[in-house]
């Protein structure tokens, strides 16, 4: 096996393990920290695929910003065992069934899908120059339209916080 | 020499120099504070007190290590480690000088010339928050938690304005590689000429990101005892304090590389120096520039009083962010006017 393959297996193992930790650990802070490790592993995968820009932005946006806010909220909640509401056993059964169904769908889809053989595309495909070229020529309209989504989220956040202040 | 071996030597050298500079920054800070407050400062350990940092270091090692019984032990230890790790990681993309030539081999004095260098830098800076947040939360102490929350909200707020200032710089230079930014400043003028407002915003944000005065609210003694490191003792406390000095050194290096020509100096090609000698002089000049900024950091600390928390947030969101947005707009307009788009 080449070095790249070793790195691939290591990153995949790390990603799977840490994402399982997110679900199985009882402590919410540990969950968030494992999710951060998952993001790092996925960013490593992006690097292996030569998508440096995506890797950097993945770290900056997810690990550096969104997860900080997650951690923030969880730390402020200061949750402990006593404060946890009693969950009905039916809820557990229902969620197991729902999750199982989702897994069934996923497995079915992946099994039926035809994986394209690995073809060597342009080695520069993920670099920031290429990405910028494509985003601002071929996909200019979708790119600009997606910014409206962010604008809407920002306006929504401002509206919600201002609304609280007035009442 | 094997290029990999050279890289390894460079990594160790950058790491060592960073630590030594940070070590002596603590000494420099105390001496500068002494001069500004008309005192003598540390002068007992060694000649002129030069061994004071070593004495402080030994003291930190020898102190009893306390881990609060109510704390989350694992995260309590991880916190300062992350703070130190992220502080040391940023030195990787900084070009410390030109290139050295041995025989027919050329070695660049930069550990990694990433073509996303600025994004890497920004990513590592944004991870620095975790060290403080995890440490503050794991202490299980309300003052630590409040300190950690203050620190992290301050860092997140100023990161945005900092990113916006960098965007204007990237627009005018057209590259994300630090090496290329520095090389462009060799050919033309230093970026401070093109980005004066961006520099100002970046400088203020650098103060906030390193948690230095006047933005040292996270460790505001009058309100929060010691902030996020209230419960820390011995070397773990040392890590937090030391990380601040490393951050100060690295952010000075970044400011110099971005806006003040990096390792370049005026008329460097007219001196008639040969390749390797020029590189050494360049590196020394680079360190000279960095130390000017480190001094500036300390100067500000002993001159300007601490902000109030609402003033801090006001400055970040209502002054720096609009200014940074205006800077992007103005940069775009000027570039459009000059036909560079």
Interface residues (C-beta under 8 A of the other chain):
Chain A: X29 X33 X36 X52 X53 X56 X57 X59 X60 X63 X64 X65 X68 X69 X71 X72 X75 X76 X127 X128
Chain B: X72 X75 X114 X115 X116 X119 X120 X122 X123 X126 X127 X129 X130 X133 X134 X137 X145 X148 X149 X152 X153 X156 X159 X176
